[in-house]
Amino acid sequence: MSGRSGIRQADDIGSQELSFAEVKAIASGNPAVLVLAETDAEIQRLSILRKNHHDEQFIIRRRLRDLPGDIERMRKRADGLDKDIATLRTHPDHAVTLGGRTLYGDDAVISLSDRLDRLPLSVSESRYIDLGSYRGLTFGVVLHPLGGSELYLQGDAVRRADLRRDARGLAVLNALNRLARGYEEAEEFNRQEVKIAESQFKDFQARKGAVFPHEDYMKRLAELRDRLRIALSGMEAKEGETAADIAAQIKTLRDGQSVEAPAEREIKVIAAETPVTTRILQKAEKDEPPGEKWQQKVAGRAGWRRE
């Protein structure tokens, strides 16, 4: 179901049932027929492993082509987040600037809710709408055609969070607070991603161009299989050589080989940031809920509901 051909194999562990090849070998009285069937199965398994090896080499070449650009983008994002962290630190309060006016508390909630009420109910394509600034960074909403919306906080980098389409001012302010508090974690996450990508690049460079390790064994086995097939047809592959002789050579060759499917390596591309909700839950025991004072103050006002 995963689509990976390397694991499309299974061994019959039943002790009573006989395979078709075993039945044929018993019926013919010639065990070389069973050796031929086993050899065909072994070659098929080797073919799958070789295909997987070639697929892996293709992925390695593609990732070596893409990784330098990915690393550069992640570095720029980490640097942008670092600059935004410095901006947030110079604006420690929760002031919101709307239309050139700096607002706090209830005034900010009411004014922001009025702006949200004036947003279009539907859009034909995704639309970015700046609303103002929060702690020195621009913020706004993204409206999507199917009714979804997002909140963004942007400086040198941009961070987003899902937002209910009917969210009011208090919900937006709390979401902005959560985004602002997550910048340091996001910056650290991106630095780690850069290290992972650089490590991958070195690993891919070392593995690029590797040959299939069982190529010679597969060729020798295929050659003996073809000779055994000819001998079983009644013709001698070589003068004086019988099917039993070839079957013995195949058994000796197989006994001297150990072919195991290589462990699958997880090729990490670029992961997304940890979801905002997950980070909040992880820190719930340590941090005070964002905007608690606003919630307590506004929760009792008529016409407002706590988001």
C-alpha positions in Angstrom: 0.0 0.0 0.0 3.0 2.3 0.5 3.9 2.0 -3.2 7.5 0.8 -2.4 8.4 -2.2 -4.5 11.2 -3.3 -2.2 8.9 -4.8 0.4 6.6 -6.6 -2.1 7.7 -10.1 -1.0 6.6 -12.7 1.4 7.8 -16.1 2.4 5.4 -19.1 2.8 6.0 -20.3 6.3 3.5 -23.1 6.1 5.1 -26.5 6.9 2.4 -28.7 5.2 1.7 -26.9 1.9 3.8 -27.6 -1.1 4.5 -25.0 -3.8 3.9 -25.6 -7.4 7.7 -25.9 -8.0 8.0 -28.5 -5.3 5.1 -30.5 -6.6 6.6 -30.3 -10.1 10.0 -31.4 -8.8 8.5 -34.4 -6.9 6.4 -35.4 -9.9 9.4 -35.3 -12.2 11.7 -37.0 -9.7 14.3 -34.3 -10.6 15.3 -31.9 -7.7 17.0 -29.7 -10.3 13.6 -28.4 -11.3 13.1 -27.1 -7.8 16.5 -25.4 -7.9 15.5 -23.7 -11.2 12.3 -22.4 -9.6 14.2 -21.1 -6.5 16.8 -19.5 -8.8 14.1 -17.7 -10.8 12.6 -16.3 -7.5 16.1 -15.2 -6.3 16.8 -13.4 -9.6 13.4 -11.7 -9.4 14.2 -10.5 -5.9 17.6 -9.2 -7.0 15.9 -7.4 -9.9 13.6 -5.6 -7.4 16.6 -4.6 -5.2 18.5 -3.3 -8.3 15.5 -1.3 -9.4 15.2 0.2 -5.9 18.9 1.1 -6.0 18.5 2.9 -9.3 15.5 4.7 -8.0 17.5 5.8 -4.9 20.3 7.1 -7.2 17.7 9.1 -9.1 16.4 10.7 -5.9 19.9 11.4 -4.7 20.8 13.2 -8.0 17.5 15.2 -7.8 18.1 16.2 -4.1 21.7 17.2 -4.8 20.3 19.5 -7.4 17.6 21.0 -5.2 19.2 21.0 -1.7 21.6 24.0 -2.2 18.6 26.3 -3.1 16.5 24.8 -0.2 19.4 25.4 2.3 19.8 29.0 1.1 16.0 29.7 1.5 16.0 28.2 5.0 19.0 30.3 6.0 17.3 33.5 4.7 14.2 32.6 6.6 16.1 31.9 9.8 18.0 35.2 9.4 14.7 37.0 8.7 13.1 35.5 11.9 16.2 36.6 13.9 15.7 40.2 12.7 12.0 40.0 13.5 12.8 38.8 17.0 14.9 41.9 17.5 12.0 44.0 16.4 9.6 42.3 18.7 12.0 42.8 21.6 12.0 46.5 21.0 8.2 46.5 21.2 7.4 44.5 24.3 3.9 45.8 24.8 0.8 44.6 23.0 0.1 47.9 21.2 -1.8 47.6 17.9 -1.5 50.3 15.3 -4.6 50.7 13.1 -4.9 53.5 10.6 -2.0 55.4 12.2 -3.5 55.2 15.7 -1.9 53.2 18.5 -4.5 51.4 20.5 -4.6 49.2 23.6 -7.0 46.8 25.3 -10.7 47.4 24.7 -10.1 50.1 22.2 -7.9 47.8 20.1 -10.5 45.0 20.3 -13.4 47.2 19.2 -11.5 48.9 16.4 -10.1 45.7 15.1 -13.5 44.0 15.2 -15.0 46.9 13.2 -12.3 46.4 10.5 -13.0 42.7 10.4 -16.7 43.4 9.9 -15.8 45.5 6.8 -14.0 42.6 5.1 -15.7 41.0 2.0 -17.7 37.9 2.7 -16.3 36.1 -0.3 -13.5 36.5 -2.8 -12.8 34.9 -6.2 -9.1 34.3 -5.4 -6.9 34.4 -2.4 -6.6 38.0 -1.2 -4.1 39.5 1.3 -5.5 42.4 3.3 -3.2 44.4 5.6 -4.9 45.5 8.8 -2.1 47.3 10.7 1.0 46.6 12.8 1.6 44.6 16.0 4.7 45.2 18.0 6.5 46.6 15.0 5.4 43.9 12.5 2.7 44.2 9.8 -0.3 41.9 10.3 -3.3 41.1 8.2 -5.6 38.4 7.0 -5.6 36.1 3.9 -9.1 35.4 2.6 -9.5 32.3 0.4 -12.2 31.6 -2.2 -13.7 28.6 -0.3 -14.3 30.6 2.8 -11.1 29.8 4.8 -8.9 32.5 6.2 -5.5 32.9 7.8 -3.8 35.5 10.0 -0.2 36.6 9.1 2.5 38.5 10.9 5.2 39.8 8.7 8.6 41.5 9.0 11.7 40.2 7.2 9.9 36.8 7.5 6.3 35.9 7.6 4.4 33.5 10.0 0.8 32.4 9.6 -1.9 30.9 11.7 -5.4 29.6 10.8 -8.2 32.0 11.7 -11.9 31.5 11.8 -13.7 33.6 9.2 -16.1 34.9 11.9 -13.3 35.7 14.4 -13.5 38.9 16.3 -10.9 41.4 17.5 -10.0 39.6 20.7 -9.3 36.3 18.8 -7.1 38.1 16.4 -5.1 39.8 19.1 -4.6 36.5 21.0 -3.5 34.8 17.8 -1.0 37.7 17.1 0.3 37.2 20.6 0.8 33.5 20.0 2.5 34.1 16.7 4.9 36.7 18.3 5.7 34.3 21.2 6.6 31.5 18.7 9.3 33.4 16.8 12.2 32.2 18.8 11.1 28.6 18.5 10.5 29.0 14.8 14.0 30.5 14.3 15.6 27.6 16.2 13.5 25.1 14.1 14.8 26.6 10.9 18.4 26.5 12.1 18.0 22.8 12.9 16.5 22.3 9.4 19.5 23.9 7.9 21.9 21.5 9.8 19.8 18.5 8.7 19.8 19.6 5.1 23.6 20.2 5.1 24.1 16.8 6.6 21.8 15.3 3.9 23.8 17.0 1.2 27.1 15.5 2.5 25.5 12.0 2.8 24.0 12.2 -0.8 27.4 13.3 -2.2 29.0 10.3 -0.6 26.3 7.9 -2.0 26.0 9.4 -5.4 27.2 7.1 -8.2 27.3 3.9 -6.0 26.9 0.7 -8.1 24.4 -2.0 -7.2 26.4 -4.3 -4.8 24.9 -7.6 -6.1 25.4 -6.9 -9.8 28.1 -9.6 -10.4 26.2 -12.2 -8.3 23.0 -11.5 -10.2 24.8 -11.9 -13.6 26.5 -15.2 -12.5 23.2 -16.5 -11.2 21.3 -15.6 -14.3 24.0 -17.3 -16.5 23.7 -20.6 -14.4 19.9 -20.4 -14.5 19.9 -20.2 -18.3 22.3 -23.2 -18.5 20.2 -25.2 -16.1 17.1 -24.4 -18.1 18.8 -25.7 -21.3 20.0 -28.8 -19.5 16.5 -29.6 -18.2 15.2 -29.3 -21.8 17.3 -32.3 -22.7 20.2 -30.5 -24.3 23.7 -30.3 -22.8 24.8 -26.8 -22.0 28.5 -28.0 -22.1 30.0 -31.3 -22.9 29.4 -33.8 -20.1 27.6 -31.2 -17.9 24.3 -32.4 -16.5 21.4 -30.5 -14.8 22.5 -31.9 -11.5 26.0 -30.5 -11.9 24.6 -27.0 -12.7 22.1 -27.2 -9.8 25.1 -28.0 -7.5 27.0 -24.9 -8.8 23.9 -22.8 -8.2 23.6 -24.0 -4.6 27.3 -23.4 -3.9 27.0 -19.9 -5.4 23.9 -19.0 -3.3 25.3 -20.4 -0.1 28.2 -18.1 -0.5 26.0 -15.0 -0.8 24.0 -13.0 1.7 21.5 -10.7 0.1 19.5 -8.5 2.4 17.3 -5.6 1.4 19.0 -2.4 2.5 17.3 -0.5 5.3 15.1 2.2 4.0 16.3 5.7 4.5 13.9 8.5 5.2 14.7 11.3 2.8 13.6 14.4 4.5 12.7 17.3 2.3 11.5 20.3 4.2 9.2 20.0 7.1 6.7 22.5 8.1 6.8 24.3 11.4 5.2 22.7 14.4 1.5 23.7 14.4 0.6 26.7 16.6 -1.9 24.7 18.6 0.6 21.9 19.3 3.1 24.4 20.6 0.5 26.0 22.9 -0.5 22.7 24.4 3.1 21.8 25.0 3.7 25.0 26.9 0.4 25.2 28.6 1.8 24.1 32.0 4.6 26.7 31.8 3.1 29.8 30.2 0.2 32.0 31.2 -2.5 31.9 28.6 -2.0 34.8 26.1 -4.1 37.8 26.5 -5.6 36.7 29.8 -6.1 40.2 31.2 -7.9 41.2 28.0 -10.1 38.1 28.2 -11.1 38.8 31.8 -11.8 42.4 31.1 -13.8 41.9 27.9 -15.6 38.7 28.7 -18.1 40.5 30.8 -19.0 43.2 28.3 -22.3 42.7 26.5 -22.1 41.8 22.9 -18.6 40.2 23.1 -17.8 36.6 23.4 -14.5 35.0 24.5 -12.7 33.4 21.5 
